[in-house]
Amino acid sequence: MKYLSILTTIVLITACLALGANLQAQTAETPELLSLTDVDTGLNADMTRTAGIYTNLMWATYCKTDKRKLHKSKTAYDALITELKFADESSTFVENEPLSAQGVSFIYAERAVLRFSKLQDINGAEEDAEKAIQFNPENVNATWILAKILTTRFISQVERDRNSERAVDLKERMFATLKRVVELNPDHDEAHFYLGSMARDFEEPELAIKAFKALTRIIPYDPRYHTELAKLYERQNRFDEALQSYERVVTIQPQQMNTRNHLGQLYLQTGDYPAAIKTFLTVLASIEGSPNRISTEIEAHHGISLAYQAQNNFEKAEHHITRAVTLLETRALSMRGGTRSNRSRRAEINALAQSLQDARYTLAQIYLRFNRPQKAVDAFAKILATDANYVPALTGIGIAYQMIDDLPQAETYLRKAIDLSANGELPDAYNALGYLYAEQGIKLDEAAALVRRALKSVPTSGAYLDSLGLIYFKQGKLDAAIENLEQALKYMPDTPEILLHLADAYLEKGLEDKALETLEAAVQLEPDNAELRQKLDTIRAGR
């Protein structure tokens, strides 16, 4: 006979909790529930037993709310399960028992929660959870507590040996059980979070994305889940989806300036420079009063400078990176004036020095890109004043000296850069020194070896192929020169310098028509280039 459903059980428990709270407030000691007597002759034996079961269940639930009575709660659950005689291995359900299979499953699940969450009896909790699932495979709470138990066991095993067979088995069981929870209850936010976090940390990106996507549906205005989703998309180079998720974050929390800066960096990475500029400008306009204002402002100026550089806007690129450098220098000076010298402060000073070096390097590279070689020399010199062996700056200042035709200085710095990186890849330095020798027509064999070394690192570099083509031209190896220059043009099709070198090679080879066609293309790109026009006129006059 089943006199009460599981819904009735929950209602009674809720009522009991409220009653228990009131009783505890009224008396110094917790009142003991009165046992039913035989006085009430209106109850038959089955109904009396049923009432006793529910009274004990309410008592077990009440004791669970007081950490001083947890063992009383456990004793009450034990007595209930013994009373119901369902502890046998077969887990069969007897029709004339007062509780349904779902009701018995509920009791086992409640004891599992008590054992796991309060008594730290993980083994007993796991047994109870599995028993509850045997009675009712659709018991969400039992499946959820089992999922948490398996997650705890898996993490513990991974800390000991993540490659063991047990770790692999626990991982499979954990994920299967978490999936079962969200299958039973698609809106179970805790299970989705566990599933997403574990999948994210243990190389199951698609599963993690699915879980965090569900969380953004269940709790759409929590930026944490959109952020997690954005990071997962970003790791997989799914930049459009990452951008949408980050945009959602800053819509929910407009004050999240660090996230806006990251969004701007992502726009930079995807080549959407107008969106990057707009995002960084929003940061700069809204930064007043925000936490870590100076750091956020520096990052925004650095990012917007890169965006303007990509748009060939020298003035704005220079302005914003110079502002970042100034802020960093001011901060560095203020840090030196402090008296603390603990490890945390030293780490902060070192990080600040690295940021300043990066900003100065970006400024120097802008000067190189926009053909301001003397300014580039000055900017690189500031970097080298604090770190004389900083190889990228040695390479950059060598290239800058080459641009102003100070060839001895260029060779000195490029040689030093190469010597300091003998066992590493430094393609720009190798190419720059090789090109320097090619322009002078000296050490051509060494020049060819240097540029070939650069091409091992970046075989598709049009600039490096152009250098090698020029070297072969100077050596009189016209076929090899033409082959490399034509290849360079495929990678950098609108580069007048490569077109000029290729035209010279065609002309030396006697291919005047090709030389004329190549020079005409170069003049179209740079109509004011006197050298190109003079060479074009010379070829036309000789025909």
PyMOL commands that set and color helices and strands:
alter all, ss='L'
color gray80, all
select helices_A, chain A and resi 6-26+45-64+67-84+101-118+122-135+140-161+165-184+189-201+205-218+223-235+239-252+257-270+273-286+293-310+314-336+343-369+373-386+391-403+407-420+427-440+444-457+462-474+478-491+496-509+512-525+530-541
alter helices_A, ss='H'
color red, helices_A
deselect
rebuild
show_as cartoon
